């Protein structure tokens, strides 16, 4: 689940997030371990260390290239005890969930069980209606590439006050939310534009995508992800938690400032909460090794036939990147294009990216949600001479 969506009709823009003041008296530990080969990854190591020095509590990262697998950690996983982060840490991956959801829908298309050009109404009759919203004019494809125009439920002011401020989170962290409840929040608002006429990141799209999976298969979307992706790839650290508030061990604590406008002040431990607030838009848990394995398999065509992988990689302009079907492309300063997704949820920022051939991948997590500083680490890993 990623908040602060941007609506676009023509020129893409990107929001710059100011890094918060350095956490004082934080002991920074940095350990890089090459599990195979001799790649130095020195630029990546320095970028990770710099992010911790700038205020991130801790980072865990795993990369794989022709040298083999390499991991590094920096900072702490627990501000109270000083326990360091570990390469095996599990964490909430937020909107990376969207790539898993899109993969399942594209598998269903490959099996002839739905079409990307089916309307939402054809699978969820009458669900999207009112205030100018019309499910008979929105396709499954438009849900997956965020061109539906639907309002993002996380941007609703009342919802944000109730769940994203300190008082709201602490009072409602264990509430259970159904997809229908969250979709109803979005439908109180008019759409941003006519379907297909713009781009606006909306978590509402993927709540509906999860519901479409259940309508097609007769099973919850999480069951389909387990059967079609998690078990076949042996992603042993990856789960769809539903309403369970804990992150399985091994894991670190997750921290937030719970401040919508100024990410300063008190730091809250937000590790435990009911992830149904994100659902199919961002509830999943994984670790860096599993994420790298997933995106490598996806880009190598192990999960989708060529036609569906091509559809997934067909992008529209979005911010400073291209957005396909649950998969984003980013052109780096060294001229390399990478594919993947980012994810943000309470106390957790995650990024996973891989080259088009799946031969070089990196996945990493920050256990503080107020910095947004993942771009420098991607640039360092892919453009910093680590290969």
PyMOL commands that set and color helices and strands:
alter all, ss='L'
color gray80, all
select helices_A, chain A and resi 42-53+94-110+120-123+135-137+140-144+153-155+157-163+166-172+179-186+203-217+221-230+275-277+279-281+288-299+306-312+375-383
alter helices_A, ss='H'
color red, helices_A
select strands_A, chain A and resi 7-8+30-34+58-65+68-75+90-92+129-130+133-134+199-200+255-256+268-269+285-287+316-318+321-323+328-331+337-345+348-355+361-366
alter strands_A, ss='S'
color yellow, strands_A
deselect
rebuild
show_as cartoon
